[in-house]
């Protein structure tokens, strides 16, 4: 095969990972048994929270009586399930020592990935990225964000993403490399079609994330989900929830690693938030693999914890560089390194000034940012205002898009700054969801677009963030 000639297909050795997070089937069976023992108490506690947390849907004396009776029934069931809870914890905790920090959902046997990209004979190829916070918490916790029915919202999300996948053929090619500096941003009313890489946050509910992973794998490709290192951590700290991260790639996954943040506090103390890093293969060039790096994360949530977030930014920057340094420079050509996720700070609020100055932004570039405290004029906030989540306008993608194109609409439907006081100038909302990329002097990957979609209104409290770039193959070393 001559230089740059495309291979007939992907190598058979690109088989992904072991589906079970455990090295032996017996451990997997014991873990399933432990979760079954824990489920009655988990479900009862969740129902109890649902009955106790008020929402705009819970109004009127009839609802109050129903919530009271439901709460009493849930409390009785929780008390009855305590022996099973104790037994389940005694079995579940030691099993976490042998658990790999993620599950893997392979695509079905009849699934066809994009063809390998083989420059310079192949034209430039487009790669599209999507990052979204779904707030798929247990129903009782989701009520604090004015959301409900996590299982139904997981089904809706899967349907919406698969609907977008039926757009133009993935692995699209262009006729020429894009010009540097031609990046544009826009607000759209539909999820971007033909997405190649999807990073989702807050898929904490195990049933919802498993259901979502199974749906997405049928069309989009392999899925890494149920990510996190639960159990007892040094400190000691007890982690009962995973990281909430879920990653989908249409291209074969070569390597994956998750490292947890050691400094989660308050409501994040029970969650195993951290950095998920994945290496994917995009194609071949002169006998070398063309690879890409995806880093997905979700930082400390409370607005006042800027010091914790800064420490987490430093940790993930070092971890990302360590993961990428493991590659063989003689056999791998890097097309891109992308960092996606909910960083829980924005680039315009004065309350987030410390995070805005972090050295992360000297290693990864934010295409929506002009500098600390200043965004591109076309950038828009991604955090929606919780009180208006279920207003008729906020529940209609087209209407919300039209509203957010107006100054009054931004003030009404986008969350304000942490201090609560809107600035004197134009307010474009809190853009806390990011897709960053690492710049290279001789780039193989050039970002060309940024998009925000209003197509998830009423189902999450954040606007999905999308981006696209093109790979322009060159001869030589990258």
C-alpha positions, -999 to 999 in steps of 0.1 A, spaced: 0 0 0 15 33 -11 19 64 11 -15 79 20 -34 51 4 -65 43 25 -68 9 41 -98 -12 31 -112 -10 66 -104 -6 102 -80 -31 118 -98 -60 135 -77 -53 166 -96 -21 172 -122 -40 193 -127 -14 221 -127 -24 257 -141 -52 279 -178 -44 284 -179 -53 321 -159 -30 345 -148 -61 364 -120 -85 354 -140 -117 362 -177 -126 356 -182 -136 392 -173 -101 404 -198 -87 379 -225 -110 392 -218 -100 428 -219 -63 419 -253 -67 402 -265 -85 434 -252 -57 456 -270 -31 434 -302 -51 436 -300 -51 474 -294 -14 475 -321 -5 450 -352 -6 474 -337 19 498 -324 40 470 -358 41 453 -376 48 486 -353 77 494 -357 91 459 -395 90 462 -393 106 496 -373 135 482 -398 138 453 -426 142 478 -407 167 499 -391 191 473 -417 216 460 -418 225 423 -441 246 401 -460 214 393 -468 208 430 -496 232 437 -530 229 453 -544 211 484 -548 179 464 -512 177 456 -502 185 492 -523 156 505 -509 132 478 -473 143 487 -479 138 524 -493 103 519 -466 94 494 -439 107 517 -452 86 546 -453 55 524 -418 62 511 -405 66 547 -420 33 558 -405 16 528 -371 31 535 -372 19 571 -382 -16 559 -353 -16 533 -326 -7 558 -315 -43 565 -311 -48 527 -293 -15 524 -267 -25 551 -262 -59 535 -258 -44 500 -233 -18 513 -212 -45 529 -210 -64 496 -208 -33 473 -179 -14 491 -152 -40 488 -161 -48 451 -151 -12 442 -115 -22 446 -116 -44 415 -139 -22 395 -125 -4 364 -137 32 366 -161 30 336 -184 7 317 -182 2 279 -212 -3 256 -200 -16 222 -220 -9 190 -240 -37 175 -223 -60 150 -240 -44 120 -228 -9 129 -206 8 104 -180 34 116 -168 62 94 -142 52 69 -106 58 80 -92 92 71 -61 89 50 -45 122 40 -30 135 18 -50 115 -8 -82 121 12 -97 156 12 -100 175 45 -124 159 69 -149 175 93 -151 165 130 -181 177 151 -182 178 189 -211 182 213 -211 188 250 -242 189 272 -251 188 309 -283 166 311 -290 169 349 -299 131 348 -299 129 386 -322 108 406 -357 124 404 -356 137 440 -323 156 434 -333 168 399 -363 186 416 -338 210 431 -330 222 395 -367 224 387 -366 192 366 -383 158 369 -387 124 353 -350 116 347 -359 82 330 -382 100 305 -356 127 299 -330 101 291 -353 86 265 -359 120 250 -322 128 249 -314 95 231 -342 102 206 -329 138 200 -293 127 195 -303 99 171 -325 122 152 -295 145 147 -274 116 136 -297 111 106 -284 144 91 -257 146 64 -233 117 64 -208 117 91 -171 118 84 -179 146 59 -152 159 37 -145 194 23 -128 206 -8 -102 227 9 -88 235 43 -106 264 61 -89 297 66 -76 304 101 -96 330 119 -128 321 101 -146 307 132 -182 318 136 -208 311 162 -246 308 161 -276 298 181 -297 271 164 -330 255 173 -320 219 166 -292 197 178 -262 197 154 -265 168 130 -238 141 123 -219 147 156 -188 126 158 -180 130 195 -205 136 224 -195 144 260 -224 144 284 -223 155 321 -246 147 351 -257 113 339 -256 103 376 -287 80 376 -273 46 367 -306 33 351 -309 64 330 -272 64 319 -274 27 310 -305 32 290 -290 62 272 -258 43 264 -276 14 249 -297 37 227 -268 58 215 -245 29 207 -269 16 181 -263 45 158 -235 67 171 -209 41 181 -191 29 212 -200 45 245 -181 49 278 -206 55 307 -210 49 345 -177 66 349 -162 71 383 -143 56 412 -169 50 439 -164 35 474 -141 47 501 -114 71 491 -84 84 511 -94 110 536 -115 90 543 -142 100 518 -173 79 508 -182 83 471 -217 70 463 -221 86 429 -199 84 399 -186 114 379 -218 116 357 -197 116 325 -207 98 294 -187 98 261 -197 86 227 -173 83 197 -180 74 161 -143 65 158 -126 35 174 -114 41 209 -78 30 216 -72 40 252 -92 55 281 -84 67 316 -103 83 344 -88 101 374 -109 115 403 -105 149 418 -95 145 455 -110 178 467 -148 176 462 -167 194 489 -202 200 501 -229 187 476 -200 174 454 -184 154 482 -204 122 474 -197 124 437 -166 111 420 -160 140 396 -127 140 377 -112 138 342 -120 112 316 -94 110 288 -99 89 257 -76 84 227 -94 77 194 -80 67 160 -92 87 130 -72 71 102 -37 65 88 -9 86 72 22 70 58 18 40 80 12 61 111 -20 63 131 -39 96 131 -52 99 166 -73 124 185 -76 131 223 -108 138 241 -108 151 276 -142 153 294 -148 168 329 -172 185 353 -158 208 380 -169 217 415 -204 232 414 -209 257 443 -203 292 430 -182 303 459 -157 274 456 -134 292 431 -103 279 449 -114 243 445 -121 248 408 -87 264 403 -70 234 419 -91 210 397 -81 230 366 -45 225 375 -50 188 381 -68 181 349 -42 201 329 -14 179 342 -34 147 338 -43 156 302 -6 162 294 4 130 311 -21 110 291 -11 124 258 26 119 266 20 82 266 17 81 228 44 68 205 56 98 186 71 76 159 38 59 151 11 84 160 2 118 144 -21 139 166 -50 156 148 -65 173 178 -67 175 216 -101 187 228 -113 194 263 -151 194 269 -174 198 298 -192 219 324 -165 240 342 -191 258 364 -176 293 358 -180 318 331 -156 342 314 -175 374 320 -187 375 356 -164 393 380 -171 366 406 -152 341 384 -121 363 379 -97 338 394 -107 309 371 -106 332 341 -69 339 346 -60 302 350 -30 288 330 -53 263 314 -62 289 288 -26 292 277 -26 255 268 -61 251 255 -78 277 235 -114 288 240 -127 299 206 -155 319 222 -131 339 243 -112 371 235 -94 372 268 -101 371 306 -135 387 313 -143 392 276 -161 369 252 -167 370 214 -197 392 205 -215 362 192 -210 340 223 -240 332 245 -246 319 280 -254 282 285 -270 283 319 -307 287 319 -327 304 346 -343 277 368 -376 296 375 -384 300 338 -374 264 327 -410 254 321 -424 286 307 -441 281 273 -413 300 255 -385 281 273 -401 248 264 -402 256 226 -368 255 208 -379 279 181 -394 304 206 -365 302 229 -341 308 201 -360 339 190 -361 351 226 -324 347 232 -317 368 201 -332 397 220 -317 416 250 -349 412 271 -350 375 263 -314 370 275 -322 388 308 -353 367 313 -343 331 303 -306 330 310 -292 328 346 -277 360 360 -242 364 374 -234 347 408 -236 380 426 -272 384 414 -267 419 399 -268 423 362 -239 443 348 -246 477 333 -237 466 297 -252 439 276 -257 406 294 -252 375 273 -255 350 302 -232 326 320 -213 304 295 -202 276 318 -200 248 292 -168 247 272 -152 230 242 -115 239 242 -88 228 218 -50 227 220 -33 248 193 -4 236 173 21 256 152 15 233 123 -21 224 128 -38 193 115 -71 205 130 -87 240 125 -119 249 143 -145 265 120 -178 268 139 -194 270 173 -231 264 180 -255 264 209 -288 245 206 -321 254 222 -335 219 213 -332 206 249 -354 231 266 -375 218 294 -353 187 297 -322 202 312 -311 235 328 -282 241 303 -280 248 266 -259 222 247 -226 234 233 -214 222 199 -183 228 178 -168 217 146 -135 217 129 -118 203 98 -87 182 96 -64 193 68 -38 167 60 -2 176 54 28 157 45 55 153 72 54 154 109 26 171 129 
